Amino acid sequence: MKISNRAQNATAEGAFEVLAKAKALEREKGIRVIHLEIGEPDFATPKGIIDTCKAALDRGETHYTPAAGIPELREAVASYVSKTRHMDVDSSNVLISAGGKLLIFSTCMAFLEEGDEAIYPDPGYPPYKSAIKLAGGKPVPLPLQEEDEYRIDIDLLAKLITPKTRLIILNSPQNPTGGILQADDLEKIAKVILPSNAVVFSDEIYSHLIYTQEPHISIATMPGMRDRTIIMDGWSKTYAMTGWRLAYGIIPDEFMIPMTKIINNTVSCTSPFIQFAGINALNGNNPEIAMMYHEFKSRRDLITTLINDIPGMKMMKPNGAFYAYPNVKEVLKKTGLSSKGLAEHLLYEAGVACLGGSVFGDTGEGYLRFSYANSADNLQEAMRRIKQVFVKDFGL
């Protein structure tokens, strides 16, 4: 029996592969691994959100809902996005999804025919490339460079756009680099995209996790971009709700029916009791959310200091998300290891689980990614172990 090329070419997300190895190491060797590989808040979901979910279950909210989501949640999202993006959003343009990956996949399925080109950031979230390929599209990487603070090279973007370009994926704040696209960047990007036939997918899942004075800005607010931009955001990162699988898209009128059909034909709908929990997250009085934000910011400052104190590692302070993305090219040159090989060495020799930058694309070679969604004590211990290995094994 033959497996389709699409299925064979699909790639598993590297963080989950490393997690499996780390769990096996803990189970079989009894080693205490410090987990900095998974992009998941280490906090519990706020109690008010959980209580709202329980109440929804108790009153029988356990059946099908409209594919686009329950009206109450769509209205709450429209109100929230209108306030946070300073743009008028109607609930009819809100599409509720069982997680952000489903929206990425649904967008690729909706806009890509066989051979159509889709531009995505490199380094970038691995499911972008995988979803493009699953939909039959041709992935076109857009390199992001450290010297540009991981902001987009406008001239390069312009060169990559061709008559075959149907989709352009943006991500700000960015995984894995923590980089942010500023208003000036977005204005220039919009001007380059407008003459094309491309739809923009703007992944804004880390929109609440910005540590600079600049507010989050969506490219959808730039002139001419509203009707060709799909905004994706959700609950996983801001509200510590990764396992709940809840996200939303802000979809232009023209795209809403086909996008909803894809949701309908894949998951039917998102669980209703989880949707009611989402309303509480947006509207509820959950002081834990502010606490989590301030803790992430504090950890960002801590891990930046710790990394820059390790010989062979250097990193600019990330402006958003909860990832540290240090340059380790000096270590790789000295050892002959790849970034993935270095990450594996640190797992088995230091008991620290992290990701090689190449997991996020070819431009990621020469870097590591640490998730600092872990306690300050664990971050300090992880960097102490890494420094010890660098000295003992590599003579740094």
Secondary structure, 3 states (H helix, E strand, C coil): CCCCHHHHHCCCCHHHHHHHHHHHHHHHHCCCCEECCCCCCCCCCCHHHHHHHHHHHHCCCCCCCCCCCCHHHHHHHHHHHHHHHCCCCCHHHEEEECCHHHHHHHHHHHHCCCCCEEEEEECCCCHHHHHHHHCCCEEEEEECCHHHCCCCCHHHHHHHCCCCEEEEEEECCCCCCCCCCCHHHHHHHHHHHCCCCCEEEEECCCCCCECCCCCCCCHHHCCCCHHHEEEEEECCCCCCCHHHCCEEEECCHHHHHHHHHHHHHHCCCCCHHHHHHHHHHHHCCCHHHHHHHHHHHHHHHHHHHHHHCCCCCECCCCCECCEECCECHHHHHHHCCCHHHHHHHHHHHHCEECEEHHHHCHHHCCEEEEECCCCHHHHHHHHHHHHHHHHHHHCC
